[in-house]
């Protein structure tokens, strides 16, 4: 009963703080002359990925590799199918051309890099693979390259922007409160849901790919849904794309640097599914850069099939 109550408290925190967070980020972006897209790809994406970072790094320190890797892969699949699906139903998401031609391509590239790093053990005929510290450093380097590109865009936008909004320190406070609330809410939901799952004797891998992945993606879900409702499509889509890049290059990178991550065939299959989902969503949005009710239902239906597959296997 206590775990159920904590889940409800966590959800309330997530919803309210995500609302405050989106408003604060949007206002600061306008005040500084920075496009909402860049704010969504950086501050919002990194802020809402904080639960994934906390869970994966903690799991890595404890040697719980299934949760560390499964959390990243499961969260990315959840972001692409569940978060964008629900956000598309809540309001038509229209992406700027740049997010499709550059940022989404980089998100797919991050999945390809992860696939290549995890595929190597099959070449040696092994049944277990390892993402070691060198692999982790490679992932962190790719994150640095992406951030460099984003910072360059932000600087150009600020220089070229003639009209700026009025800056308020209150918005900065809202952002900080929002991030803290989102992280605390996500942790309450994840920890409580994990306790319930363990009482039901569900395996660590299933917990990571379902309850933990969905739980740590709740900030992205709530933030993107709220942003879509407020007409901030750039924040809604940028949040998902940025989070997926951040999850692989930073969270998986730092986790494997702390402690090499071992994995099996099932985890490799999930990585393939993540790559397919990334390409699939890209193709779905390529024609008109838009996700509406129909495409949202397709994404949600695909995620439902994936959940059934995880539970059956």
N, C-alpha and C positions, 0 to 999 in steps of 0.2 A: 504493500500500500504506500509506503514511504517513497519507493522508487517511482511509482506512478505520479505521486504529488510533485516530486522533483522534476519529472519530465514536463509536467504542465507549467511549473514555475519557469523552467528553462525556455519553453516555447514563448511564454509571455515576454520574457526578457529579450529574446531574439527578435520578435516582431516589433516591439516598441523601440528598441535600440537601433534596429536596422532603419526604421523610419527617421530617427534623429540623425543617424550616420549619413544617409543619402542626402538629406537636406543640407547638412553641414558641408559635405564634400562638394555638392552642386554650387553652393553659395561661395565657397572659397575659390572654386575653379573660375567662376564668373568674376570674382574680385581681382584675381591675379591675371586674368586674360588667358587662362589655360583651358583648352577644349575639354568638355566633359569626358570625351573618349579616353584621353590620356589619364585623367583622374580615375576613371573606371578600370583602366589597365594596370594602374600602379597602386595608389593608396587603398582604393576600395578592394581590389583583387587581393593584395597582400594582407589587408586587414581581415577580410573574411576567410582567408586561408590560415589564420592563426590557430584555429582548433586543429586542423590537419597537422600543422607544424608541431604543436604541443603533443598530440597523440603519437605521431610517428617518431619524433625525437625521443620521447619517453620510452616508447616500445623498443627503439634501437638500443638505448642504454640498458634496458632490462633483458636484451637478447630475444625479444618477442618478434622475430622476423616476419611471421605471417601477418601480424597486425601492422607492422611498419610498412611493408610493401603493399599489402592488400588495401590499406587505408588510402594510399595515394592512387592506386589504379581504380579502386572502387569509387572514390570521390570524383575522379575525372570522368568516369562513365556516367555517374550520377549528375554531374554538372551539365554534360552535353545533352543527355536524354531527359532527365527529370526536371532539372532547373530551367533549361531553355523551353522544355515542353510546357510546363506550368506557366512560365512567364509569357509564352506565346498565346496561351489561352486567356491570360489576364489582360492582355493588351497587345496589339500588333507591334512586334519588334522590327524596326528597320535599321539595318547596319549601314554605316558609311562604307564606301568602297574600300577605303584604306584598311579597315579592320579585316576585310575579307582577303584582300590581295597581299597584306603584309602580316598582320597579327595572327590571323587564323592559320595562315601558312606556317608561321613559326610554331604555333601550337601543334600542328600536324608533325612538323619537324621534330619537336620534343618527343612525341610518341615514337617516331621512327628511330631516334637516337636510343630511346629506352629499349626498343625492340632489338636493335643491333647489339647493344650491350648484353642483353639477356639471351640472345640467340647463340652466342659464342660457345656455350657449354655443349650444345648439341653437336657442334663440329667435332668435338673430342669424344663423342659417344657417352657423355655423362648423363646421369639422371638428376643430378643436383647442380645448380648454378650459383655463382656468387657475384654480387655487385660490390666490388672492393673499393678501397680508398682512392685508388687512381681513377676508377670510373666516377666516383663521387666528385673528384676535383674537375674532371672533364665536364660534368653536368653544371657545376658552379661557374665554370668559364663561359659556357653557353648562356647562362643567365646574365652574366656581366655584359656580354655582347648585346643582348636584347635590351637591357636597361640603358646602355649607352645610346642606342637608337632612339629610345623613348625620351631620354633627357634632351637629346638634340632637337627633337620635335617640340618639346615643351619650351625650350629657349627661343626657338624661331617663332612660336605662337605668341609668346609674351612680347617679343620685339615688334611683331607686326600688328598686334592688337591696339587699336586706337582708343576704343571705349571700354572701360572696365567698370565693374560693379563696385559697390561700396564694401570695403573690408570691415568685418566685425570680429573681434576676438571671441565673441560668443559662439561663432561657428566653429572655431578651433576647439573650444570646450565641448561642443556637441560631438565633434568627430572623436575626441578622446573618450568621452562617456559612451558613445556608440560602440567603439571598438571593444572597450572593457566589457560592456554588457553583452555584446555578441559572443565574445570568448567565454565569458562565464556561463551564458545561456547554453552555448554549444557543449561545454564540458558537463553541465548538469544533465543534459539530455543523453549524451554519450555514456557517461558513467552509470547513470540509472538504467538505461536500456541494456548496457553490457551486463550489469548485475542480474537483470531479469533473464537475459539469454543464457548466462552461465547456470542459473538455477534450472533452466530447461534443458541443460546438457547439450548445447549447440557448440560445434567445433570453433576453434579460434579463427580459422580461415573464413568460415561462413560469417562469423561475427564481424570480422574486418571488412568484408565485401558488402555486407548488408547494413547492419545496425550502426557500426562505427562509421562506415562510408557515408551513409545517409545522414547520420547525426552530425558529422563534421562538415557536411555540405549544406546543412540547414542555414548557416549564415549567408552563403551564396544564394540559396533558394529564396529566403525571405528578402534579402537585399535586392536581388534582381526582380522579384515579383513586385516589391514596393516601388522600385525605380521604374518598372514598366507601367505601373498604374499611374505614376506621376508624369509619364511621358518622357522619362529620361532613358531612352533606348540605348544611348551610348554607354551609360553606366551599367545598364542591365546586361548587355552583351559583352562589353569590355570586362566586366567583373568575372564572367565565366571564362572567357578566353585567357585573361591574365592569370586567373587562379590556376587553370590547368597548366600553363607554362611554369608558374611559380611552384606548383606541387611537384612537378618532375625535376626541374632544374635546381630548385633550392631545397625543398623538403627532402626529396630522395637523395639529393647530393649531400646535404649536411648529415643526414641519417647514416649513409654508407661511409662517410668519412669518420664518423664517431665509432661505428661498428659495422664491418662488412655484412651485407645482407645475403643470406642464402635463400634459395627458392626452388620449387619443383616444377613439374610439367604443368600442373593446374594453374599456377601463377603465370606461367608463360602464355597459356591459352587466354587468360584474362587480359594480358598485355596486348595480344593480338586483337581481342575484342575491342579494347580501348582504341587501338589504331584504326580499326574499321569504323568505329563510331565517330571518330574525329573526321575521317574522310567523308563518311556518309552525311554528317551534318553540314560539312563544307559544301558538298554537292547540292544538298537540299536548299541552301541559302544562296548559291552562286548565281542563279537566274535573275532574281529581283532583290537580293540582299534583304529578304524579309521572312519573318517567322510569324504566321498568324494561327488561327484556330485549327485549320486542317493540318498544317505541318506540326503544330503542337501536339495534336492527337497521335500523329504518326510516331513522334519521339516518345511520348508516354507509353504507347503500345509496345514499342521496341524495348523500352526499359522493363515493362511488365514481363515480357518474354525472357529477358536476361535474368530477372529475379527468380522466375520459375526454374530456369536452367541451373542457377546456383543452388537452389534448394534441392532439386532432384539429384544432382551429382554428389 
